[in-house]
Amino acid sequence: MDSEYMDTCECSLSLQQLEQMDQSEYVLVDIREERAYQHGFIPGAIHMDMEAVSAEDCTLPKEKKIVLYCLKGVISEEAAETLREKGYTAYSLAGGYGAWLIQTMKKEEQGQGRLEEIEKSIRKKFHKELFSKFAKAINEYELVKENDKIAVCISGGKDSMLMAKLFQEIRRHNKFPFELVFLVMDPGYHETNRQVIENNARLLNIPITVFETQIFDAVYEVEKSPCYLCARMRRGHLYSKAKELGCNKIALGHHYDDVIETILMGMMYGGQIQTMMPKLHSTNFEGMELIRPLYLIREDDIKRWRDYNDLHFIQCACRFTDTCTTCRTDGNTGSKRVEIKNLISQLKETNPYIEGNLFKSVENVNLSTIIAYKKDGAVHHFLDDYDEKKTDKKENLKEY
């Protein structure tokens, strides 16, 4: 592969061309942010952020061809150009990780045999970690009741896809009737992301109902808190569509780790003690309720199930990150949740019980030791009845 090829092909490689190369001749480099790489990568790829690629002392071997990829092959073109200026023979993988993912899914065996193995893994290998905890959350928090019609909201990620399979499994065992609608909202996905969701739904035998919105278009130019606005709009559209379909509940795929991260985020960035509740009545859609049946399931167990079955899901389909343009060179996406996740991981090194303690903390609130708290919109302060309690204590002592 010489300079003439690079000039005519704009220094990019197709997946077919990459497969034809001897693996000993090149180094495959994933330049997406670290979290995306950990979520899934092309076999044999190493991770290196843009800062390391652009550094003067770049450690990549010059005697080998360098093939870089990002999500869609956009930013990797710039990275390849940077390396060529330093004397490397560098290429960008056309279509990036997304193109590889689609091709891989097309090659995968989509037959009944694979589906049976995936479902068997939920019943057998991961029964304790996944199915048992799913059933426990449903029973403990009374999330599903007789004759419910639940919209299982699928974003396309590992959490919501597993939730759909767990709902299918529990319906086989449940003693009372309830209905399920597997609802997918397309807020303006890139074609690749939409295709991945549909392919996974076919593989997992999940009969999805897809409806389209233009949320990404609506928030794309918003500078202040676009993620917050996007989340609220998505939730509203899901409630509305679910109600239109006759559902009385929507199920979201938030898990145990989301819960403890929310607790810590509220304290450190919101100045408040709160948690992500296992269920909520909607304030804007009368008669509708939100439930979180993955409430007791650990994210690492979801990842193990995914990897054991060699499943590939989308991580973030947001248009803000579609071309990696918001990924910082230091690998920090700017997400407070990512910061909290990393902090909990660090704290766990010295205190292995930190996660369980965070979860239990909102179940063991002692109001007698709280300066103030809110209930039903009213603020209650410890001074409100402080002196009365002192008088009551004296009276009790006299009686004694």
Disulfide bonds with the S-S distance in Angstrom:
none
